[in-house]
């Protein structure tokens, strides 16, 4: 397989992606690190020496590099939409992280432009196409006649005594209801895939142990237009660690669990899923499966990204509206944090 050379932009979180996804891990089969880019020249020089690749402190110069055919964009959310627009207009396809915009109208503009130019813009949440865990939920719903989904609960936390560092993580305008914005976004996007159109949002948050001006524990409730509901709780205060993918879905006639608390906390190796039909009144699962991290809905689907660049887009590509609705919820969450009231999405 001929690997595609990718230019990685933003070496704060981006270094983690380079180490775990490109130099090794699932993406290493499909992509080769061709260049790096960051406005911090000291950080850039250090990583260029470490990785042995070309380094750019000017994004436009990276985009002008004909050897680079894809961009991994891991800057903060402010202005990332414009960077995506510049990338796709320069003929580069983009893999980035969630959410790539704070304004749903700007997000729609970017995704519409990508469609017009036949360029690829993928995220890790919602990921490029239906992930194996979401497919399994749908399969169980049909096989065991679970009926309509009524309520879901997403939990994601770990212990981290964070300190202010002047980054966007410290700014409640850029990082509203921080635990939900940084961790709960995965649950938001999962619920959008399960329940559809959102309607109302309620928020509660607090600062318990953090040194940042933003909160470190929060919960949010979403009501969807069909009357179903979702609840999220996210924090950097709690133990044992649950990371970001514990999900319980209550259907009319049963329950599906993904990475429930009785299983391993960090899904770095594998994740358990099980289904309990309502007839199993003792709560015993009728079926259990084990999935790898790259099979989950919060994964960077490098295989789909590679194939899409080669002209083979997945038939079950996630609709743009799911991405936009996630940003609409974040926008309503931000308003609810300020107003202390229920807000319409």
C-alpha distance (Angstrom), angle and dihedral (degrees) to the residues before:
residue distance angle dihedral
X1 . . .
X2 3.81 . .
X3 3.77 106.5 .
X4 3.80 120.0 -138.1
X5 3.79 116.9 -123.5
X6 3.79 110.5 -123.4
X7 3.79 129.6 -164.8
X8 3.81 113.3 -144.0
X9 3.80 117.1 -147.8
X10 3.82 123.1 -163.1
X11 3.79 114.6 32.5
X12 3.78 99.7 -156.0
X13 3.80 101.5 75.2
X14 3.79 88.5 3.0
X15 3.81 92.2 71.7
X16 3.79 89.1 61.0
X17 3.81 89.9 52.2
X18 3.80 91.8 47.0
X19 3.80 92.0 51.3
X20 3.81 98.9 42.6
X21 3.81 102.8 29.4
X22 3.83 110.5 25.9
X23 3.80 109.8 26.5
X24 3.79 88.6 38.1
X25 3.79 135.3 -4.0
X26 3.78 131.6 51.7
X27 3.82 97.8 -33.1
X28 3.81 95.2 52.4
X29 3.80 90.5 79.1
X30 3.79 91.7 61.0
X31 3.83 108.7 26.4
X32 3.78 137.9 48.7
X33 3.80 121.9 -155.7
X34 3.80 103.5 -115.1
X35 3.81 103.2 165.6
X36 3.79 144.1 -9.7
X37 3.79 131.7 -141.8
X38 3.81 133.5 -164.2
X39 3.81 136.0 145.8
X40 3.83 90.3 -134.2
X41 3.81 100.3 87.9
X42 3.80 95.6 -167.8
X43 3.81 92.4 52.4
X44 3.81 90.0 43.2
X45 3.82 93.8 53.0
X46 3.79 92.4 47.8
X47 3.79 93.7 51.5
X48 3.81 93.8 42.1
X49 3.79 88.7 57.5
X50 3.80 91.4 45.9
X51 3.81 96.0 48.0
X52 3.80 98.5 33.0
X53 3.80 94.9 -134.3
X54 3.81 138.8 121.4
X55 3.80 115.1 -76.5
X56 3.81 129.0 -150.8
X57 3.79 129.2 -172.5
X58 3.82 88.5 -176.8
X59 3.81 116.8 69.8
X60 3.81 93.1 -157.1
X61 3.82 90.6 57.6
X62 3.79 90.4 52.6
X63 3.80 89.9 51.4
X64 3.81 89.1 51.5
X65 3.81 91.6 56.7
X66 3.82 105.5 107.4
X67 3.82 92.1 -160.2
X68 3.80 91.1 64.3
X69 3.79 113.1 80.5
X70 3.81 100.9 167.6
X71 3.79 137.1 35.6
X72 3.80 127.1 -142.5
X73 3.80 103.0 -157.4
X74 3.81 114.7 -162.0
X75 3.79 104.5 155.5
X76 3.80 122.6 123.3
X77 3.81 117.7 -73.1
X78 3.81 95.2 -103.0
X79 3.78 108.8 98.0
X80 3.79 94.7 -4.0
X81 3.78 91.7 120.0
X82 3.80 90.1 59.8
X83 3.81 90.9 48.0
X84 3.80 89.2 53.0
X85 3.80 90.1 51.1
X86 3.81 90.8 51.4
X87 3.81 90.2 48.3
X88 3.79 97.3 51.0
X89 3.80 92.2 42.9
X90 3.80 87.2 54.1
X91 3.81 89.1 54.3
X92 3.82 97.1 -103.7
X93 3.81 123.8 131.0
X94 3.81 116.7 -137.2
X95 3.79 138.6 -137.8
X96 3.79 112.5 -173.8
X97 3.77 142.6 158.2
X98 3.78 132.3 -100.1
X99 2.99 131.1 -52.9
X100 3.78 100.6 16.0
X101 3.82 93.2 -176.9
X102 3.80 139.5 26.1
X103 3.80 94.5 -152.4
X104 3.83 116.6 68.6
X105 3.82 92.3 -155.0
X106 3.80 91.4 54.5
X107 3.81 90.0 46.1
X108 3.80 90.7 53.1
X109 3.81 90.0 49.3
X110 3.81 90.9 54.1
X111 3.80 94.8 47.0
X112 3.81 92.5 45.9
X113 3.81 90.2 51.3
X114 3.81 91.2 49.4
X115 3.80 89.4 52.6
X116 3.80 91.8 48.1
X117 3.80 91.5 50.8
X118 3.82 93.2 41.3
X119 3.79 89.8 -123.9
X120 3.81 126.6 144.6
X121 3.82 122.7 -116.0
X122 3.80 113.2 175.4
X123 3.81 133.3 170.6
X124 3.79 135.8 -168.1
X125 3.81 92.1 -119.8
X126 2.89 116.5 61.2
X127 3.79 85.1 17.3
X128 3.78 125.8 -143.7
X129 3.81 98.5 -87.3
X130 3.79 138.9 -4.6
X131 3.80 106.9 -52.5
X132 3.79 124.0 -138.3
X133 3.81 93.5 -106.5
X134 3.82 92.5 54.2
X135 3.80 90.5 45.1
X136 3.81 89.7 52.0
X137 3.82 91.4 50.9
X138 3.81 90.1 52.9
X139 3.81 91.7 45.8
X140 3.82 92.2 51.6
X141 3.79 91.5 45.7
X142 3.80 89.3 59.3
X143 3.82 100.0 35.5
X144 3.80 95.7 50.1
X145 3.82 96.0 34.2
X146 3.80 91.2 -122.4
X147 3.79 91.9 166.5
X148 3.78 125.2 -153.0
X149 3.83 121.2 -5.5
X150 3.81 108.6 -116.2
X151 3.80 107.4 173.6
X152 3.81 139.0 5.7
X153 3.79 133.3 -167.8
X154 3.80 123.7 -158.5
X155 3.80 120.8 -167.5
X156 3.78 126.7 -172.9
X157 3.79 126.8 162.2
X158 3.78 147.5 130.2
X159 3.80 137.1 170.9
X160 3.80 114.8 -88.7
X161 3.80 125.4 146.9
X162 3.78 97.4 -151.6
X163 3.77 125.4 -161.6
X164 3.80 131.6 -152.2
X165 3.80 112.3 -98.0
X166 3.80 103.6 166.9
X167 3.80 92.8 -105.2
X168 3.81 126.6 129.7
X169 3.82 87.3 -91.8
X170 3.83 86.7 75.0
X171 3.81 95.6 54.0
X172 3.84 116.5 86.1
X173 3.82 89.3 -159.9
X174 3.80 91.9 57.6
X175 3.80 96.8 30.7
X176 3.83 105.5 33.1
X177 3.83 117.1 -173.5
X178 3.80 85.8 -1.9
X179 3.84 101.0 -152.6
X180 3.81 91.6 52.1
X181 3.81 93.4 41.3
X182 3.81 93.6 49.6
X183 3.82 102.6 32.0
X184 3.80 108.9 9.7
X185 3.79 94.1 56.7
X186 3.81 87.1 84.0
X187 3.79 90.3 57.8
X188 3.80 91.7 45.1
X189 3.79 91.5 55.5
X190 3.81 92.8 44.4
X191 3.80 90.0 53.1
X192 3.79 91.8 48.8
X193 3.80 88.2 55.8
X194 3.81 90.6 50.4
X195 3.83 103.9 37.2
X196 3.80 106.4 23.7
X197 3.80 125.3 -150.4
X198 3.86 116.7 34.2
X199 3.80 123.0 -140.0
X200 3.84 114.7 172.0
X201 3.81 137.8 21.7
X202 3.82 132.8 -161.9
X203 3.83 123.3 -173.8
X204 3.79 139.2 -167.7
X205 3.83 124.9 176.9
X206 3.80 142.0 164.5
X207 3.81 143.9 -177.6
X208 3.79 112.3 -125.5
X209 3.80 111.3 151.1
X210 3.78 107.4 -3.9
X211 3.77 126.8 112.4
X212 3.78 90.9 -152.9
X213 3.82 122.4 96.5
X214 3.82 87.8 -124.7
X215 3.80 124.4 81.1
X216 3.80 125.1 -89.7
X217 3.82 100.2 -162.9
X218 3.79 126.6 42.8
X219 3.75 145.1 153.2
X220 3.78 131.4 -161.3
X221 3.78 135.0 -171.2
X222 3.80 122.8 -154.7
X223 3.78 124.8 -165.0
X224 3.77 115.2 -159.1
X225 3.79 126.4 -148.3
X226 3.81 93.1 -104.6
X227 3.83 90.6 57.0
X228 3.81 96.4 -103.4
X229 3.80 118.3 129.7
X230 3.78 141.1 -149.7
X231 3.81 131.1 -159.2
X232 3.81 127.2 -160.8
X233 3.79 130.2 -169.8
X234 3.79 120.4 -175.3
X235 3.78 132.4 168.3
X236 3.81 148.7 151.4
X237 3.81 91.0 -143.4
X238 3.78 104.7 69.3
X239 3.78 137.5 87.8
X240 2.96 147.4 -124.1
X241 3.79 93.1 47.4
X242 3.82 116.6 -109.6
X243 3.82 100.2 174.0
X244 3.81 114.1 -159.1
X245 3.78 114.1 -55.5
X246 3.82 109.6 65.5
X247 3.80 106.5 127.1
X248 3.81 133.9 169.2
X249 3.81 120.5 -170.6
X250 3.79 120.0 -166.6
X251 3.80 113.7 -155.7
X252 3.79 128.8 -175.0
X253 3.80 90.1 -98.5
X254 3.76 107.7 24.3
X255 3.79 148.9 -13.4
X256 3.80 135.6 -98.4
X257 3.81 121.4 -155.1
X258 3.81 127.2 -163.5
X259 3.81 116.5 -169.7
X260 3.83 93.2 -17.1
X261 3.84 118.6 -166.8
X262 3.81 95.0 -96.5
X263 3.81 89.6 66.0
X264 3.81 132.2 68.8
X265 3.79 113.3 -54.9
X266 3.81 102.4 -140.4
X267 3.82 112.9 52.7
X268 3.82 93.1 -152.2
X269 3.80 94.2 123.2
X270 3.79 107.8 19.4
X271 3.80 142.8 -16.0
X272 3.80 128.3 -144.5
X273 3.80 124.1 -138.3
X274 3.78 126.6 -175.9
X275 3.80 140.6 174.1
X276 3.81 127.7 -142.8
X277 3.83 115.4 -168.1
X278 3.80 114.8 -149.9
X279 3.82 91.5 -110.7
X280 3.84 88.2 68.4
X281 3.78 92.7 78.1
X282 3.83 91.9 173.4
X283 3.82 90.0 62.5
X284 3.80 95.8 -114.5
X285 3.83 112.7 155.7
X286 3.77 114.8 -119.6
X287 3.80 91.7 -157.5
X288 3.82 135.7 16.2
X289 3.80 129.3 -171.9
X290 3.80 134.1 -173.9
X291 3.81 121.0 -138.8
X292 3.79 133.9 -172.3
X293 3.84 120.8 -124.5
X294 3.81 93.2 -105.3
X295 3.82 88.9 58.1
X296 3.82 93.3 62.1
X297 3.79 130.2 97.0
X298 3.83 92.2 -113.0
X299 3.81 94.7 57.4
X300 3.78 132.8 112.8
X301 3.79 100.3 -118.3
X302 3.79 96.8 -148.4
X303 3.81 92.1 167.4
X304 3.82 91.8 57.9
X305 3.81 90.5 43.4
X306 3.81 91.2 52.6
X307 3.80 93.7 47.7
X308 3.82 92.2 45.3
X309 3.81 90.6 53.7
X310 3.80 87.2 51.2
X311 3.81 89.4 53.8
X312 3.81 99.8 -96.9
X313 3.79 104.8 112.1
X314 3.83 115.2 -177.5
X315 3.80 115.1 -99.4
X316 3.81 89.9 -136.9
X317 3.81 95.5 51.7
X318 3.80 111.7 160.7
X319 3.85 110.8 -101.4
X320 3.80 116.3 -109.7
X321 3.80 89.2 -125.0
X322 3.82 90.7 68.9
X323 3.81 89.7 58.3
X324 3.80 91.8 46.2
X325 3.82 93.3 47.2
X326 3.79 90.1 53.0
X327 3.80 89.4 56.2
X328 3.81 90.4 46.1
X329 3.82 88.8 56.0
X330 3.82 90.6 49.6
X331 3.80 89.1 51.1
X332 3.83 91.5 50.7
X333 3.81 89.8 45.4
X334 3.80 89.7 55.0
X335 3.81 90.9 52.0
X336 3.81 91.6 46.5
X337 3.81 90.8 51.9
X338 3.80 89.4 57.8
X339 3.80 100.0 38.0
X340 3.85 97.0 39.8
X341 3.80 85.2 -140.7
X342 3.79 138.5 108.2
X343 3.80 108.0 -86.4
X344 3.79 130.9 -158.3
X345 3.79 115.8 -123.1
